[in-house]
């Protein structure tokens, strides 16, 4: 009986540990998605208000960098297929920002 109890305790500790990891991963994904959406909103606000075009590239680079960060974070936690497609389908990322993604993550 003692062995079963010890095994149950180990299983419970492992289960709690896995839950905490999953919770941190979910929070990280949520934060990365929120930051991406904030960048998209800043870019769209600048476009609507007619700010200088020179500022647009900086805003687009920010969107591209945050999109790249979300894609990488998804891959690191195990979402290994079509992350770029998923991000593009779930966020209204300007096409120009998608083209800049390779440049954006190197520029940061």
N, CA, C and O atoms as CSV, one atom per row, in Angstrom:
chain,resi,resn,atom,element,x,y,z
A,1,UNK,N,N,0.802,-1.213,0.000
A,1,UNK,CA,C,0.000,0.000,0.000
A,1,UNK,C,C,0.837,1.267,0.000
A,1,UNK,O,O,0.476,2.261,-0.628
A,2,UNK,N,N,1.915,1.226,0.681
A,2,UNK,CA,C,2.794,2.391,0.744
A,2,UNK,C,C,3.326,2.749,-0.643
A,2,UNK,O,O,3.434,3.932,-0.966
A,3,UNK,N,N,3.657,1.764,-1.461
A,3,UNK,CA,C,4.197,1.994,-2.801
A,3,UNK,C,C,3.161,2.682,-3.677
A,3,UNK,O,O,3.492,3.616,-4.408
A,4,UNK,N,N,1.923,2.238,-3.614
A,4,UNK,CA,C,0.855,2.848,-4.408
A,4,UNK,C,C,0.677,4.304,-4.006
A,4,UNK,O,O,0.518,5.171,-4.865
A,5,UNK,N,N,0.702,4.573,-2.738
A,5,UNK,CA,C,0.552,5.932,-2.250
A,5,UNK,C,C,1.692,6.818,-2.757
A,5,UNK,O,O,1.463,7.957,-3.162
A,6,UNK,N,N,2.918,6.293,-2.735
A,6,UNK,CA,C,4.063,7.044,-3.222
A,6,UNK,C,C,3.934,7.313,-4.724
A,6,UNK,O,O,4.208,8.422,-5.183
A,7,UNK,N,N,3.523,6.313,-5.475
A,7,UNK,CA,C,3.322,6.488,-6.915
A,7,UNK,C,C,2.214,7.498,-7.201
A,7,UNK,O,O,2.331,8.299,-8.128
A,8,UNK,N,N,1.167,7.467,-6.431
A,8,UNK,CA,C,0.064,8.419,-6.605
A,8,UNK,C,C,0.552,9.842,-6.340
A,8,UNK,O,O,0.205,10.766,-7.076
A,9,UNK,N,N,1.345,10.016,-5.304
A,9,UNK,CA,C,1.885,11.339,-4.993
A,9,UNK,C,C,2.781,11.843,-6.115
A,9,UNK,O,O,2.703,13.009,-6.503
A,10,UNK,N,N,3.631,10.967,-6.635
A,10,UNK,CA,C,4.496,11.361,-7.744
A,10,UNK,C,C,3.669,11.759,-8.956
A,10,UNK,O,O,3.953,12.761,-9.613
A,11,UNK,N,N,2.646,10.968,-9.245
A,11,UNK,CA,C,1.778,11.272,-10.397
A,11,UNK,C,C,1.076,12.608,-10.198
A,11,UNK,O,O,0.948,13.386,-11.143
A,12,UNK,N,N,0.626,12.877,-8.996
A,12,UNK,CA,C,-0.044,14.147,-8.713
A,12,UNK,C,C,0.908,15.325,-8.870
A,12,UNK,O,O,0.532,16.357,-9.426
A,13,UNK,N,N,2.144,15.180,-8.382
A,13,UNK,CA,C,3.128,16.245,-8.530
A,13,UNK,C,C,3.445,16.492,-9.998
A,13,UNK,O,O,3.564,17.638,-10.431
A,14,UNK,N,N,3.581,15.411,-10.759
A,14,UNK,CA,C,3.855,15.540,-12.192
A,14,UNK,C,C,2.689,16.220,-12.885
A,14,UNK,O,O,2.884,17.074,-13.750
A,15,UNK,N,N,1.484,15.843,-12.506
A,15,UNK,CA,C,0.291,16.427,-13.102
A,15,UNK,C,C,0.211,17.930,-12.807
A,15,UNK,O,O,-0.104,18.720,-13.697
A,16,UNK,N,N,0.488,18.315,-11.587
A,16,UNK,CA,C,0.481,19.735,-11.208
A,16,UNK,C,C,1.557,20.480,-11.981
A,16,UNK,O,O,1.319,21.586,-12.468
A,17,UNK,N,N,2.726,19.891,-12.096
A,17,UNK,CA,C,3.829,20.511,-12.822
A,17,UNK,C,C,3.454,20.708,-14.291
A,17,UNK,O,O,3.686,21.780,-14.849
A,18,UNK,N,N,2.882,19.692,-14.912
A,18,UNK,CA,C,2.461,19.806,-16.317
A,18,UNK,C,C,1.384,20.863,-16.486
A,18,UNK,O,O,1.383,21.594,-17.476
A,19,UNK,N,N,0.475,20.953,-15.537
A,19,UNK,CA,C,-0.566,21.983,-15.596
A,19,UNK,C,C,0.051,23.371,-15.548
A,19,UNK,O,O,-0.352,24.255,-16.303
A,20,UNK,N,N,1.026,23.570,-14.664
A,20,UNK,CA,C,1.687,24.870,-14.546
A,20,UNK,C,C,2.424,25.233,-15.825
A,20,UNK,O,O,2.409,26.391,-16.243
A,21,UNK,N,N,3.066,24.257,-16.446
A,21,UNK,CA,C,3.754,24.509,-17.715
A,21,UNK,C,C,2.745,24.913,-18.781
A,21,UNK,O,O,2.954,25.889,-19.502
A,22,UNK,N,N,1.654,24.166,-18.881
A,22,UNK,CA,C,0.622,24.483,-19.879
A,22,UNK,C,C,0.024,25.858,-19.624
A,22,UNK,O,O,-0.259,26.597,-20.567
A,23,UNK,N,N,-0.168,26.200,-18.372
A,23,UNK,CA,C,-0.709,27.515,-18.018
A,23,UNK,C,C,0.240,28.626,-18.461
A,23,UNK,O,O,-0.202,29.621,-19.035
A,24,UNK,N,N,1.533,28.469,-18.203
A,24,UNK,CA,C,2.528,29.465,-18.615
A,24,UNK,C,C,2.595,29.583,-20.137
A,24,UNK,O,O,2.716,30.684,-20.675
A,25,UNK,N,N,2.517,28.454,-20.822
A,25,UNK,CA,C,2.540,28.483,-22.282
A,25,UNK,C,C,1.326,29.221,-22.832
A,25,UNK,O,O,1.447,30.036,-23.747
A,26,UNK,N,N,0.168,28.932,-22.275
A,26,UNK,CA,C,-1.060,29.597,-22.732
A,26,UNK,C,C,-1.000,31.101,-22.467
A,26,UNK,O,O,-1.394,31.899,-23.318
A,27,UNK,N,N,-0.511,31.484,-21.297
A,27,UNK,CA,C,-0.380,32.907,-20.987
A,27,UNK,C,C,0.602,33.586,-21.931
A,27,UNK,O,O,0.364,34.709,-22.376
A,28,UNK,N,N,1.704,32.909,-22.239
A,28,UNK,CA,C,2.685,33.459,-23.164
A,28,UNK,C,C,2.117,33.643,-24.562
A,28,UNK,O,O,2.354,34.663,-25.209
A,29,UNK,N,N,1.365,32.649,-25.023
A,29,UNK,CA,C,0.724,32.773,-26.339
A,29,UNK,C,C,-0.286,33.910,-26.344
A,29,UNK,O,O,-0.353,34.689,-27.296
A,30,UNK,N,N,-1.059,33.998,-25.290
A,30,UNK,CA,C,-2.047,35.074,-25.204
A,30,UNK,C,C,-1.396,36.442,-25.221
A,30,UNK,O,O,-1.880,37.357,-25.887
A,31,UNK,N,N,-0.298,36.586,-24.491
A,31,UNK,CA,C,0.417,37.865,-24.449
A,31,UNK,C,C,1.025,38.188,-25.815
A,31,UNK,O,O,0.963,39.331,-26.269
A,32,UNK,N,N,1.608,37.189,-26.465
A,32,UNK,CA,C,2.189,37.419,-27.796
A,32,UNK,C,C,1.107,37.832,-28.792
A,32,UNK,O,O,1.326,38.720,-29.616
A,33,UNK,N,N,-0.052,37.193,-28.717
A,33,UNK,CA,C,-1.166,37.567,-29.591
A,33,UNK,C,C,-1.670,38.972,-29.293
A,33,UNK,O,O,-1.992,39.729,-30.208
A,34,UNK,N,N,-1.737,39.315,-28.018
A,34,UNK,CA,C,-2.183,40.659,-27.634
A,34,UNK,C,C,-1.211,41.723,-28.143
A,34,UNK,O,O,-1.638,42.759,-28.652
A,35,UNK,N,N,0.088,41.474,-28.009
A,35,UNK,CA,C,1.092,42.430,-28.494
A,35,UNK,C,C,1.010,42.581,-30.009
A,35,UNK,O,O,1.145,43.685,-30.536
A,36,UNK,N,N,0.789,41.472,-30.704
A,36,UNK,CA,C,0.639,41.543,-32.159
A,36,UNK,C,C,-0.578,42.386,-32.518
A,36,UNK,O,O,-0.501,43.246,-33.396
A,37,UNK,N,N,-1.690,42.148,-31.851
A,37,UNK,CA,C,-2.907,42.910,-32.158
A,37,UNK,C,C,-2.720,44.392,-31.860
A,37,UNK,O,O,-3.206,45.237,-32.611
A,38,UNK,N,N,-2.024,44.717,-30.776
A,38,UNK,CA,C,-1.750,46.124,-30.456
A,38,UNK,C,C,-0.912,46.775,-31.551
A,38,UNK,O,O,-1.156,47.925,-31.915
A,39,UNK,N,N,0.066,46.055,-32.074
A,39,UNK,CA,C,0.901,46.592,-33.160
A,39,UNK,C,C,0.084,46.814,-34.423
A,39,UNK,O,O,0.241,47.826,-35.105
A,40,UNK,N,N,-0.786,45.862,-34.729
A,40,UNK,CA,C,-1.663,46.000,-35.902
A,40,UNK,C,C,-2.566,47.213,-35.730
A,40,UNK,O,O,-2.762,47.985,-36.669
A,41,UNK,N,N,-3.115,47.381,-34.530
A,41,UNK,CA,C,-3.996,48.524,-34.259
A,41,UNK,C,C,-3.250,49.845,-34.394
A,41,UNK,O,O,-3.786,50.803,-34.951
A,42,UNK,N,N,-2.001,49.908,-33.884
A,42,UNK,CA,C,-1.202,51.134,-34.023
A,42,UNK,C,C,-0.964,51.461,-35.497
A,42,UNK,O,O,-1.074,52.614,-35.912
A,43,UNK,N,N,-0.639,50.444,-36.274
A,43,UNK,CA,C,-0.412,50.657,-37.705
A,43,UNK,C,C,-1.700,51.153,-38.373
A,43,UNK,O,O,-1.677,52.134,-39.116
A,44,UNK,N,N,-2.804,50.484,-38.111
A,44,UNK,CA,C,-4.079,50.883,-38.725
A,44,UNK,C,C,-4.496,52.287,-38.306
A,44,UNK,O,O,-5.020,53.044,-39.123
A,45,UNK,N,N,-4.274,52.642,-37.050
A,45,UNK,CA,C,-4.587,53.999,-36.588
A,45,UNK,C,C,-3.739,55.035,-37.322
A,45,UNK,O,O,-4.234,56.099,-37.695
A,46,UNK,N,N,-2.461,54.718,-37.526
A,46,UNK,CA,C,-1.578,55.645,-38.244
A,46,UNK,C,C,-2.019,55.810,-39.689
A,46,UNK,O,O,-1.993,56.916,-40.229
A,47,UNK,N,N,-2.421,54.722,-40.311
A,47,UNK,CA,C,-2.881,54.787,-41.701
A,47,UNK,C,C,-4.159,55.620,-41.791
A,47,UNK,O,O,-4.299,56.464,-42.676
A,48,UNK,N,N,-5.083,55.377,-40.874
A,48,UNK,CA,C,-6.360,56.123,-40.875
A,48,UNK,C,C,-6.156,57.607,-40.619
A,48,UNK,O,O,-6.841,58.439,-41.213
A,49,UNK,N,N,-5.224,57.943,-39.744
A,49,UNK,CA,C,-5.016,59.351,-39.398
A,49,UNK,C,C,-4.136,60.069,-40.408
A,49,UNK,O,O,-3.966,61.286,-40.329
A,50,UNK,N,N,-3.568,59.320,-41.366
A,50,UNK,CA,C,-2.766,59.947,-42.414
A,50,UNK,C,C,-1.385,60.374,-41.965
A,50,UNK,O,O,-0.817,61.317,-42.516
A,51,UNK,N,N,-0.830,59.684,-40.961
A,51,UNK,CA,C,0.528,60.013,-40.533
A,51,UNK,C,C,1.500,59.821,-41.692
A,51,UNK,O,O,1.178,59.170,-42.686
A,52,UNK,N,N,2.685,60.391,-41.550
A,52,UNK,CA,C,3.691,60.317,-42.602
A,52,UNK,C,C,3.977,58.873,-42.999
A,52,UNK,O,O,3.992,57.979,-42.152
A,53,UNK,N,N,4.204,58.652,-44.290
A,53,UNK,CA,C,4.519,57.315,-44.793
A,53,UNK,C,C,5.857,56.809,-44.254
A,53,UNK,O,O,6.061,55.599,-44.148
A,54,UNK,N,N,6.772,57.722,-43.914
A,54,UNK,CA,C,8.075,57.312,-43.389
A,54,UNK,C,C,7.911,56.521,-42.101
A,54,UNK,O,O,8.709,55.631,-41.805
A,55,UNK,N,N,6.889,56.843,-41.346
A,55,UNK,CA,C,6.631,56.149,-40.091
A,55,UNK,C,C,6.012,54.777,-40.332
A,55,UNK,O,O,6.107,53.896,-39.478
A,56,UNK,N,N,5.384,54.590,-41.480
A,56,UNK,CA,C,4.705,53.326,-41.759
A,56,UNK,C,C,5.656,52.131,-41.723
A,56,UNK,O,O,5.300,51.072,-41.206
A,57,UNK,N,N,6.869,52.296,-42.272
A,57,UNK,CA,C,7.780,51.145,-42.291
A,57,UNK,C,C,8.154,50.716,-40.878
A,57,UNK,O,O,8.247,49.520,-40.602
A,58,UNK,N,N,8.364,51.656,-39.999
A,58,UNK,CA,C,8.679,51.298,-38.615
A,58,UNK,C,C,7.504,50.559,-37.977
A,58,UNK,O,O,7.690,49.576,-37.260
A,59,UNK,N,N,6.303,51.043,-38.246
A,59,UNK,CA,C,5.119,50.375,-37.705
A,59,UNK,C,C,4.945,48.988,-38.328
A,59,UNK,O,O,4.590,48.034,-37.637
A,60,UNK,N,N,5.194,48.880,-39.628
A,60,UNK,CA,C,5.097,47.578,-40.301
A,60,UNK,C,C,6.155,46.603,-39.775
A,60,UNK,O,O,5.880,45.416,-39.598
A,61,UNK,N,N,7.354,47.107,-39.530
A,61,UNK,CA,C,8.402,46.248,-38.966
A,61,UNK,C,C,8.014,45.739,-37.588
A,61,UNK,O,O,8.305,44.594,-37.242
A,62,UNK,N,N,7.358,46.586,-36.799
A,62,UNK,CA,C,6.899,46.173,-35.480
A,62,UNK,C,C,5.844,45.068,-35.604
A,62,UNK,O,O,5.893,44.072,-34.883
A,63,UNK,N,N,4.899,45.251,-36.517
A,63,UNK,CA,C,3.877,44.216,-36.741
A,63,UNK,C,C,4.553,42.919,-37.179
A,63,UNK,O,O,4.242,41.843,-36.667
A,64,UNK,N,N,5.475,43.030,-38.124
A,64,UNK,CA,C,6.155,41.838,-38.633
A,64,UNK,C,C,6.951,41.127,-37.532
A,64,UNK,O,O,6.940,39.899,-37.457
A,65,UNK,N,N,7.632,41.884,-36.692
A,65,UNK,CA,C,8.422,41.295,-35.607
A,65,UNK,C,C,7.522,40.583,-34.603
A,65,UNK,O,O,7.857,39.506,-34.110
A,66,UNK,N,N,6.388,41.190,-34.307
A,66,UNK,CA,C,5.473,40.560,-33.336
A,66,UNK,C,C,4.795,39.331,-33.926
A,66,UNK,O,O,4.537,38.360,-33.215
A,67,UNK,N,N,4.507,39.369,-35.211
A,67,UNK,CA,C,3.946,38.186,-35.879
A,67,UNK,C,C,4.975,37.060,-35.856
A,67,UNK,O,O,4.642,35.911,-35.566
A,68,UNK,N,N,6.204,37.390,-36.156
A,68,UNK,CA,C,7.282,36.406,-36.137
A,68,UNK,C,C,7.439,35.814,-34.729
A,68,UNK,O,O,7.611,34.604,-34.582
A,69,UNK,N,N,7.382,36.651,-33.715
A,69,UNK,CA,C,7.511,36.188,-32.329
A,69,UNK,C,C,6.399,35.207,-31.972
A,69,UNK,O,O,6.645,34.204,-31.302
A,70,UNK,N,N,5.184,35.491,-32.414
A,70,UNK,CA,C,4.071,34.592,-32.134
A,70,UNK,C,C,4.260,33.261,-32.859
A,70,UNK,O,O,4.002,32.200,-32.290
A,71,UNK,N,N,4.702,33.315,-34.096
A,71,UNK,CA,C,4.940,32.087,-34.857
A,71,UNK,C,C,6.001,31.228,-34.167
A,71,UNK,O,O,5.820,30.021,-34.011
A,72,UNK,N,N,7.091,31.843,-33.762
A,72,UNK,CA,C,8.165,31.101,-33.102
A,72,UNK,C,C,7.683,30.532,-31.774
A,72,UNK,O,O,7.993,29.388,-31.442
A,73,UNK,N,N,6.939,31.310,-31.023
A,73,UNK,CA,C,6.447,30.834,-29.735
A,73,UNK,C,C,5.514,29.639,-29.917
A,73,UNK,O,O,5.579,28.677,-29.152
A,74,UNK,N,N,4.647,29.699,-30.927
A,74,UNK,CA,C,3.757,28.563,-31.211
A,74,UNK,C,C,4.575,27.315,-31.540
A,74,UNK,O,O,4.255,26.218,-31.082
A,75,UNK,N,N,5.631,27.487,-32.335
A,75,UNK,CA,C,6.460,26.340,-32.703
A,75,UNK,C,C,7.182,25.765,-31.497
A,75,UNK,O,O,7.298,24.546,-31.368
A,76,UNK,N,N,7.666,26.619,-30.620
A,76,UNK,CA,C,8.411,26.152,-29.456
A,76,UNK,C,C,7.562,25.336,-28.488
A,76,UNK,O,O,8.087,24.479,-27.777
A,77,UNK,N,N,6.267,25.590,-28.454
A,77,UNK,CA,C,5.446,24.812,-27.527
A,77,UNK,C,C,4.768,23.618,-28.194
A,77,UNK,O,O,4.000,22.893,-27.561
A,78,UNK,N,N,5.062,23.423,-29.484
A,78,UNK,CA,C,4.586,22.196,-30.103
A,78,UNK,C,C,3.645,22.340,-31.274
A,78,UNK,O,O,3.307,21.337,-31.902
A,79,UNK,N,N,3.207,23.538,-31.595
A,79,UNK,CA,C,2.386,23.733,-32.788
A,79,UNK,C,C,3.356,23.840,-33.970
A,79,UNK,O,O,3.899,24.912,-34.236
A,80,UNK,N,N,3.566,22.746,-34.664
A,80,UNK,CA,C,4.653,22.717,-35.642
A,80,UNK,C,C,4.198,22.823,-37.096
A,80,UNK,O,O,5.037,22.880,-37.995
A,81,UNK,N,N,2.922,22.849,-37.338
A,81,UNK,CA,C,2.446,22.890,-38.720
A,81,UNK,C,C,1.694,24.178,-39.021
A,81,UNK,O,O,0.786,24.564,-38.284
A,82,UNK,N,N,2.072,24.831,-40.096
A,82,UNK,CA,C,1.349,25.968,-40.662
A,82,UNK,C,C,1.115,27.112,-39.682
A,82,UNK,O,O,0.031,27.695,-39.654
A,83,UNK,N,N,2.112,27.428,-38.890
A,83,UNK,CA,C,1.971,28.528,-37.940
A,83,UNK,C,C,1.821,29.873,-38.628
A,83,UNK,O,O,1.017,30.702,-38.201
A,84,UNK,N,N,2.585,30.099,-39.689
A,84,UNK,CA,C,2.463,31.368,-40.401
A,84,UNK,C,C,1.063,31.497,-40.987
A,84,UNK,O,O,0.466,32.572,-40.933
A,85,UNK,N,N,0.546,30.431,-41.537
A,85,UNK,CA,C,-0.806,30.447,-42.093
A,85,UNK,C,C,-1.827,30.732,-40.989
A,85,UNK,O,O,-2.742,31.533,-41.180
A,86,UNK,N,N,-1.672,30.081,-39.841
A,86,UNK,CA,C,-2.618,30.272,-38.740
A,86,UNK,C,C,-2.614,31.726,-38.276
A,86,UNK,O,O,-3.672,32.326,-38.084
A,87,UNK,N,N,-1.417,32.288,-38.098
A,87,UNK,CA,C,-1.318,33.673,-37.640
A,87,UNK,C,C,-1.930,34.617,-38.673
A,87,UNK,O,O,-2.665,35.537,-38.316
A,88,UNK,N,N,-1.631,34.393,-39.942
A,88,UNK,CA,C,-2.172,35.247,-41.007
A,88,UNK,C,C,-3.692,35.149,-41.089
A,88,UNK,O,O,-4.357,36.140,-41.393
A,89,UNK,N,N,-4.251,33.973,-40.825
A,89,UNK,CA,C,-5.703,33.793,-40.876
A,89,UNK,C,C,-6.414,34.368,-39.660
A,89,UNK,O,O,-7.588,34.727,-39.746
A,90,UNK,N,N,-5.727,34.460,-38.537
A,90,UNK,CA,C,-6.375,34.884,-37.298
A,90,UNK,C,C,-6.082,36.319,-36.890
A,90,UNK,O,O,-6.670,36.830,-35.937
A,91,UNK,N,N,-5.181,36.964,-37.603
A,91,UNK,CA,C,-4.873,38.365,-37.352
A,91,UNK,C,C,-4.876,39.089,-38.692
A,91,UNK,O,O,-4.419,38.544,-39.697
A,92,UNK,N,N,-5.383,40.301,-38.705
A,92,UNK,CA,C,-5.448,41.087,-39.941
A,92,UNK,C,C,-4.101,41.772,-40.165
A,92,UNK,O,O,-3.979,42.991,-40.044
A,93,UNK,N,N,-3.111,40.975,-40.489
A,93,UNK,CA,C,-1.760,41.494,-40.684
A,93,UNK,C,C,-1.664,42.095,-42.080
A,93,UNK,O,O,-1.993,41.430,-43.063
A,94,UNK,N,N,-1.221,43.334,-42.178
A,94,UNK,CA,C,-1.046,43.939,-43.504
A,94,UNK,C,C,-0.063,43.104,-44.337
A,94,UNK,O,O,0.936,42.598,-43.826
A,95,UNK,N,N,-0.371,42.977,-45.621
A,95,UNK,CA,C,0.496,42.186,-46.511
A,95,UNK,C,C,1.934,42.689,-46.493
A,95,UNK,O,O,2.874,41.896,-46.534
A,96,UNK,N,N,2.104,44.002,-46.430
A,96,UNK,CA,C,3.451,44.570,-46.402
A,96,UNK,C,C,4.222,44.074,-45.179
A,96,UNK,O,O,5.431,43.859,-45.262
A,97,UNK,N,N,3.551,43.894,-44.061
A,97,UNK,CA,C,4.210,43.395,-42.849
A,97,UNK,C,C,4.598,41.925,-43.023
A,97,UNK,O,O,5.662,41.506,-42.566
A,98,UNK,N,N,3.750,41.151,-43.674
A,98,UNK,CA,C,4.086,39.751,-43.926
A,98,UNK,C,C,5.355,39.642,-44.773
A,98,UNK,O,O,6.187,38.764,-44.544
A,99,UNK,N,N,5.496,40.537,-45.750
A,99,UNK,CA,C,6.693,40.518,-46.601
A,99,UNK,C,C,7.946,40.927,-45.821
A,99,UNK,O,O,9.059,40.550,-46.189
A,100,UNK,N,N,7.765,41.687,-44.758
A,100,UNK,CA,C,8.901,42.167,-43.968
A,100,UNK,C,C,9.316,41.210,-42.845
A,100,UNK,O,O,10.306,41.460,-42.157
A,101,UNK,N,N,8.589,40.150,-42.661
A,101,UNK,CA,C,8.855,39.300,-41.491
A,101,UNK,C,C,10.294,38.828,-41.393
A,101,UNK,O,O,10.840,38.808,-40.291
A,102,UNK,N,N,10.917,38.457,-42.461
A,102,UNK,CA,C,12.314,38.024,-42.402
A,102,UNK,C,C,13.244,39.140,-41.965
A,102,UNK,O,O,14.201,38.904,-41.227
A,103,UNK,N,N,12.966,40.362,-42.420
A,103,UNK,CA,C,13.777,41.517,-42.037
A,103,UNK,C,C,13.516,41.920,-40.601
A,103,UNK,O,O,14.437,42.294,-39.875
A,104,UNK,N,N,12.268,41.844,-40.196
A,104,UNK,CA,C,11.870,42.399,-38.905
A,104,UNK,C,C,12.533,41.669,-37.737
A,104,UNK,O,O,12.997,42.322,-36.803
A,105,UNK,N,N,12.591,40.364,-37.759
A,105,UNK,CA,C,13.151,39.685,-36.599
A,105,UNK,C,C,14.655,39.858,-36.510
A,105,UNK,O,O,15.219,39.732,-35.423
A,106,UNK,N,N,15.323,40.143,-37.622
A,106,UNK,CA,C,16.765,40.419,-37.590
A,106,UNK,C,C,17.046,41.845,-37.131
A,106,UNK,O,O,18.110,42.127,-36.579
A,107,UNK,N,N,16.088,42.746,-37.361
A,107,UNK,CA,C,16.289,44.154,-37.018
A,107,UNK,C,C,16.142,44.425,-35.540
A,107,UNK,O,O,16.636,45.444,-35.056
A,108,UNK,N,N,15.496,43.570,-34.823
A,108,UNK,CA,C,15.253,43.790,-33.378
A,108,UNK,C,C,16.430,43.468,-32.531
A,108,UNK,O,O,16.367,43.605,-31.310
